[in-house]
Amino acid sequence: MPVAQKRFTLYDLEGRTRPWSPHAFIVRMILNYKGVPYETIYISFPDIRPTIQKLDPNHEQYTIPFLVDHYKRVTVVDSVEIAGYLEAQCPMTPSVLPGGIQPLCSFWYKDFLHPKVLVPMLKLLLAPVCNGVLDHRGAEYWRRTREKRFGMRLEEMAGTEERWTQLWETIDPELQRIGRALRSNKHCYLLGSTPSYPDFSFCAALAWAQVADERLFKKILAAHPAIWQLWQKLSIYTGGP
Amino acid sequence: MPVAQKRFTLYDLEGRTRPWSPHAFIVRMILNYKGVPYETIYISFPDIRPTIQKLDPNHEQYTIPFLVDHYKRVTVVDSVEIAGYLEAQCPMTPSVLPGGIQPLCSFWYKDFLHPKVLVPMLKLLLAPVCNGVLDHRGAEYWRRTREKRFGMRLEEMAGTEERWTQLWETIDPELQRIGRALRSNKHCYLLGSTPSYPDFSFCAALAWAQVADERLFKKILAAHPAIWQLWQKLSIYTGGP
């Protein structure tokens, strides 16, 4: 192992704009907030599976983000799992899972944030991500797999103003719930007096929109004043390497 | 106010067996765990709306549980809201919302526990609750409103072994998720080293099944060893007054 190598490597998704992946943004923001040294390796969609298989043949989940801990020779997938791993390995850094909320964060992500915010956002961003964000190979892969999954051309999903608005209207009530939850806490976090996994995971969705579609990004920011306030505090953690 | 009156009154649902309501069980278990003195008034389904309108004309949510604080002359609905109210009013009692998890508990309840556990349980319990648990007026109301909502006779919903099993099979994976979350914590709670709102709200569903359908109750208890373990610890809090 070269001396200069950082302890952690974050595997993120390649794109013409970097970084852009909402799932990897969660881990990136948490690494930045914790001040943990890491480097990023960007890989294109078709390379996810072979890359993970090569790094750790025992893994069966081929998803980004993927974190490698070079000291422990451990690989971890899934943003909640990675957050939990970093809590245990870097106990002197600020916690993003205070009071043992890791299991509750799995429910937050799988039953709320993913189905009710990220999936409708994905529908709005299908074409913008393909045509404006991804690298050439990633765009080809994205178009083929997503057009098959949704049974239509990417451009059809949110291609008319009416369809765009319909999709937006499924997201807005959920943003209001997030806004009210933030507003109910004088610190304007989803939990306690410091930012934690739920805040970072939501802001990662905002960071994704910022890269992929200015209109959607501005609509989300304007949906509730508390969302704007949270983004002002946490957007500093969205940067590279 | 008579001198002997308790500070809090919990409005719960009338039945031939008392108590039985899953939503009221959450608050009852929390009151018992906190050791807060309270009395219960049981009201029949058709009386919920007029009772709440009389107690507090400003309320627009006509649901059980409903908590009255006689000292503060305040009425609170919704189990998460009531838990938050009790935390603020009884700060010397053990917390069920440690570290400011109240907003996260709303998501846990509304996006996970209610749609993925309570609603399929309700479908299994539609007929048993009507025919075995409710008082006469409540049963008439339940049959009329629930048959309209589901578009079938109560007895049809889970009336065949096949249908019962189909519904059970939608609950079981969610119970496995709860079991794994409990198992990931050495204290066997969903969060931290003491029971909190997520634990009580899930055990309230178990308490409901115990009253309404022995078969379902035993199936849930047997679904995962950690669920059995949690129930051993928290079932003591399901009692009256």
HADDOCK unambig.tbl for C-alpha pairs under 7 A between the chains (distance, minus, plus):
assign (segid A and resid 99 and name CA) (segid B and resid 99 and name CA) 6.72 0.50 0.50
assign (segid A and resid 99 and name CA) (segid B and resid 192 and name CA) 5.72 0.50 0.50
assign (segid A and resid 100 and name CA) (segid B and resid 191 and name CA) 5.30 0.50 0.50
assign (segid A and resid 100 and name CA) (segid B and resid 192 and name CA) 4.94 0.50 0.50
assign (segid A and resid 101 and name CA) (segid B and resid 191 and name CA) 5.66 0.50 0.50
assign (segid A and resid 103 and name CA) (segid B and resid 181 and name CA) 5.30 0.50 0.50
assign (segid A and resid 103 and name CA) (segid B and resid 190 and name CA) 6.48 0.50 0.50
assign (segid A and resid 104 and name CA) (segid B and resid 190 and name CA) 6.97 0.50 0.50
assign (segid A and resid 107 and name CA) (segid B and resid 108 and name CA) 6.52 0.50 0.50
assign (segid A and resid 107 and name CA) (segid B and resid 112 and name CA) 6.92 0.50 0.50
assign (segid A and resid 108 and name CA) (segid B and resid 107 and name CA) 6.51 0.50 0.50
assign (segid A and resid 108 and name CA) (segid B and resid 108 and name CA) 6.53 0.50 0.50
assign (segid A and resid 111 and name CA) (segid B and resid 111 and name CA) 5.60 0.50 0.50
assign (segid A and resid 111 and name CA) (segid B and resid 112 and name CA) 5.77 0.50 0.50
assign (segid A and resid 112 and name CA) (segid B and resid 107 and name CA) 6.93 0.50 0.50
assign (segid A and resid 112 and name CA) (segid B and resid 111 and name CA) 5.76 0.50 0.50
assign (segid A and resid 181 and name CA) (segid B and resid 103 and name CA) 5.30 0.50 0.50
assign (segid A and resid 190 and name CA) (segid B and resid 103 and name CA) 6.46 0.50 0.50
assign (segid A and resid 190 and name CA) (segid B and resid 104 and name CA) 6.95 0.50 0.50
assign (segid A and resid 191 and name CA) (segid B and resid 100 and name CA) 5.29 0.50 0.50
assign (segid A and resid 191 and name CA) (segid B and resid 101 and name CA) 5.64 0.50 0.50
assign (segid A and resid 192 and name CA) (segid B and resid 99 and name CA) 5.71 0.50 0.50
assign (segid A and resid 192 and name CA) (segid B and resid 100 and name CA) 4.91 0.50 0.50
